[in-house]
């Protein structure tokens, strides 16, 4: 399981409908809204600080 970097929800990487790549790493999201939020400012969320 991966953690959605925006909301913190656990997401199964194998079935996730929403994902983004940033600096060579994939991030998985529970919803399109969280993906959209991440994509607007990935540096804010990619560091793992919540």
Steps between C-alpha positions, in 0.01 A plus 500: 500500500609852422397809690323778312743790557216754507246350741693213657256227398644156419476416129568166329758570229375208289144631473545876539321695228698818568878531497765755415873482445726759656881491486497133397269382779135404470238635738155345537176677589159407637320746271538730205476795738808390696691435175406844369611662827834316484555584132459874570789497752676161517800631694268585790377140534784284368719555804277285717421783741138508603 
